[in-house]
Amino acid sequence: MLNKFRLWKKSTTSSTLRDKINEIKELPVPEHVAIIMDGNGRWAKKRALPRIAGHHEGMKVVRKTTMLANDLGVKTLTLYAFSTENWKRPKNEVEYIMKLPAEFLGTFLPELVKNNVQVKMMGYKDQLPVHTLRAIEKAIEETKNNNGLVLNFALNYGSRAEILDAVKLVLNDSKNGILKEADLNEEVFSSYLMTSDFADPDLLIRTSGEIRLSNFMLWQLAYSELWFTEVLWPDFNEEHLLEAIEVFQKRQRRFGGI
């Protein structure tokens, strides 16, 4: 009897989720969703587990979130996986995080290919371990012909460094006569950033209750809608993503106008 109840409950939950997905798809869905995946360490600490256990659990959430975003018709999903400041964390934790791309993509890559998802990465590659970079580059290569959702990992990424590097490129092009000062505007400057291939995020989600940007896409988030939740990343589920998008759909975006 208990097993029958569990099956019924699972079926009912699945049906309710599908109804909510269909309802949300009737309205404009954000084209670019960016997520600061925060709270892995605190999730583990609450359970008296090592911090790396939280990162491992959070990896599973990436899969579910990606598949739902793809189902909803989101065009780009950018995940803040590791910042330029995260190198300050304990060595064993950093080493474990750097192993996750190979583990995640080693398991998940066939599903990404099957679902027409394209993998990309923004960040500073030269500081990444060889095994980390190899896993990312393999995924990028094997999904380069896909034209569905872009799953963009922000790995060893920092927005201030990105902006400074963009300024240096602008100055260099100006010095060499490639770019005239009169031609420099926001659109042109954006083309010098790591996100030049993407539209700016429509929606930023941050988990864990922290209310700050943490050096993430500072230029690109100028007019993004922000949604913060107390939920720790390993506990973030499909319902939470749908809630964030539902809130986004109810907001009026004025971009500085009336």
N, C-alpha and C positions, 0 to 999 in steps of 0.2 A: 504494500500500500504506500509506504514511504517513497519507494522508487518511482511509482506512478505519479505521486504528487510532485516530485522533483522534475520529472519529465514534463508534466503539465505546466509547472511554473516556468521552466526554461522556455517552453514553446510560447507561453503567454508573453514573457519578457521580450522574446525575439520579435513577436508580432507587433508589440507596442513600439519597439525600437524602429522597425521598418515603417510603421505608420508615421512616426515622428520624422524620419528621414524624408519620406515622401512629402510631408507637409512643408518641411523647410526648403525642399527643392522647388517648391512652387514660387518662391520669392528669390530675388537675386542673392546668390551666395558669394562671399568674399573671394576674389580671384587669387589673392595671395594672403596666406595665413602664416604668421611667424610665431614661434613658441619658445619661450625661455623655460626649459625643462628643469625646474628647481625642486629640491626637497628629497633627493635620493638618500643623502646622508642622514637626514633627520628621520626619514622613514625607517632606515635600518636601526638607528639608535633607539627609537621607540620600541623596537622588537629585540633589543639587546643583541643585535647582529653587527658584524663588521660593516663599515661604510660601503665596501665593494658589493655587498649583497644588495644594497639599494640600487646601485648602478646596474647590476644584472637584472633586477626586477624592472627597472625603468626601461631597459632595452626592449622588453616585451611590449611595453606600452607604445613604443615607437611604431611597432608593426601594426597594432590595432588602429592607432591614430592615422597612419598613412593609408591604410585600406579604406577607412571611413571617409577621409578627405577625398580620396580618389572617387569613391562612390558618389559623393556629394557634387562632384564637378569642380572642386578647387583646382586651380591651375598650377599653383606653386605652394609648397609647404616647406618653410625654412625652419630648421631646428637648431637651436643654439646648443651644440654638443660639448664644446670645450672652448674657453676663452683664453686670450693671451695672458690673462692673470692667473689662470688655473694651474700653471706650472708651480705656483707657490705651495700647492697642497702637498701632503705627505708623499714621498717617493713611491711607496707601494700602491697607493691609490691612483696616482698618475699612470703608473705602469699598467695597472689593470684597465683603466679607462682606454688606454691606447691599444689594448688587445680587443676591445669590444667591436670595433668596426669589422675586423676579420671574422669574429664569431657571429655577429649579427648578419653581415652580408653573406657569409658562408652558408647560413641557413635560409635566409630570406631572399637572396638574389633571384632564384628561379621564380618565386612568386611575383617579384617586381617585374621581371621580364614578361611573365604571363599576363600581368595586369597593365601592361603598356606604360609602366612608370619609368621615368628617366632620372637617374641619379646624377647630382652635381655636388660640388663642394666649393665653398669660399673660405679663405683663410690663408695662413702662411705655411705653405707645404714644406719649406726647407728645414723647419724645426721638428717635423714629425718623424717618428721612427720609421725605418724602411718598411717594416711589416704592416704598419698602419696605412702608410701611403699606398703600398702595393694593393691592399684590399680595396681601398677607395677607388684607385685608378682602374682596377679590374671591373668594378661595378659601373663606373662611368663609361668604360669602353663597351661593355656588354649591353648597356641600355641606351647607347647614344642614338640609336635609330627609333627609339620609342617616342611617341608624341602625345602621351597623356600627362598625368600629373608629374611635375618636376619635384623630386624630393631633394632638397638642397640642404646639405649639412654645413653648418657654420662651425668649422673645426680649427682650433688655434686662430680664432678670429677676435679682433678687437676693433671697434669702430673708430676710435681716435687715431690709431695707427693707420687705418684704411684712409681716413680723411687726409692725414698728413702726407701719405704717399700719393694720393690723388693731387694734392696741391703741388708736390714736387714734379709730377708728370706734366701738370698744366704749365708750370714755370719753364720746364725744359722745352715743351712744345712751343711756348711763346718765344723763348730765346732762339729757337731754330727756325722761327718764321712759319711754323705749322699752324699755330693758333694766334689769331689777333685778339687783343684785349677787348675790342668792341664786340666780338663774337661770343665772348664767354658769358653764359647765362646758366640758370639752374639745370636746364636740360643737358647742356653741354658738359657741365661739371659732373652730373650724374653718370655720364658715359665713361668717366675716369674711375668710377668706383667698382668694387668687386661684383656689385649687383647690376651691372650695366645691361645684362640680358633679361632682367626681370622688372616687372612693374613694382612700385613701392608697395609694402604690405598694406592691405586694407584693415587687417585685424591683427593685433598683438595679444597673445595669451601668455600670462605668467602664472605658474603654479607656486604653491607653498606659502602664500600669504605675504611675501615680500612685494613692496610697491616701489620698484625702481627699475631702470633700464639696464643697469650693469654693463655699460659700454657696448650696447648692442644696437646696431643699425641707427645711430643717432641722427644721421641725415635723412635716412629713408623713412623713419617713423614720424616725421614732422606732422602729418595729418592722419595718421592711423588711429583707428578706434582701439582703445586699451581695455582689456578685460582681465581682472585679477581674481584669483580664487585661493582659498585657504588649503585646498586639496593638494597633497604632496604628489609629485609626479608619478610615482609607482601606483598610486591609487586613482590616477586620472583615467577616466573611461569614456566610452562612446557618448554616454548621456551628458558628460561635462562638456565635450566638444560641441555637441548639439545645442546645449544651453548657451555657450559662448556665441555661437553663430546666430542663434535666435535673438539674443540681446543685440547683436550687431545689426540685424535686420530691422529692429525697432528704432534704431537711432537715426537721426537726421544729420547727414554729413554736409557741412556748409563750406568747408575749406576756406574759412576766413570771411565768407560772405554772410548774407542775412538769410 
